[in-house]
Amino acid sequence: MEKIRQARMLVIDEISMVNPEQFFMINRRLEQAAKQLYRATNISNPPNSFGGFGGLMLMIVGDFEQISPVRAESLDETQAFAA
């Protein structure tokens, strides 16, 4: 937890290797960690959300046309994924 407490940014390189379920789980775990850290340092209950990814800045990088995505589906269900 100490490493997460000190973190300010999460960098995901090769995002095409992260499927939507993994991306969601990363978000959920960081939100859970942020709530745990909040409880440890504050008297009150934590907010329902820290704005996603536990309030960390998120940098997603990769060579988007280098290889096909792990799963060719969009994270946004309202848009079709164009490979």
N, C-alpha and C positions, 0 to 999 in steps of 0.2 A: 504494500500500500504506500510505502514511502516514496517509491519511484513515481507512482501516479500522483501523489500529493505535489511533487515538484514539477511535474510535466505541465507544459503550456500548449504544446502542439503535438498532434499525432500525424505522422507522415506514412502514407501507404504507397509504397512503390509497387509497380506492376499491378495496378488495380484490376487489369483484365484477368488476373489469377484469383481474384476474390469473387465468389459467387454471392448472389443477393442474400442468402441465408447467413453467410459468414459476416457480411457487412452489417446486417441487422444485429447479429449477436455481439459484434464489436461495440456497436452503439449501446446495446442494452447493458452489457457488462460495465462499460465506462460510466453509464448513468447510475448503476448500482454502486459502483465504487465511490462516485461523487456523493451520493446520499450517505454512505457509510462514513466518509471523511467529514461531511457536514455534521452528522450526529456526534462525532468525536470532538468537534471544536465549538459546537453551538448548543444552547439549551433547547432551542425550539426544533420542531420537526422540519425536515428538509422540504424544499419545493417539489412538486410533482415531476418537474423536468428542469434540467439545467440547460436547455436549448439544444439538446442532442450531443452525443459523445461526451457526456459529463462536463460540458462547458469548454472542452478543449477546442482549439482551432484545428481544422482538419485540412491537410494538404494531400490531394490525390494526384499521383503522377504515373506515367507509364507511356510506352510507345503504343498508342491506341490502334495503329494499323500494322503493327509488327506481327501479331498473332491473333487468332480468333479468340473472343472471350470464352471463359470457362463454360458459361451457359449463355446462349444468345437470347437473353431476355432483358428487358429494361427494368431498372429499379422503380421507374415511374409507370404504374400500370395503365395510365391513360395514354401512353405513347408507345408505338411499336419500335422495336430495336432495329436499327439498320446496321447490319454487319459489313 
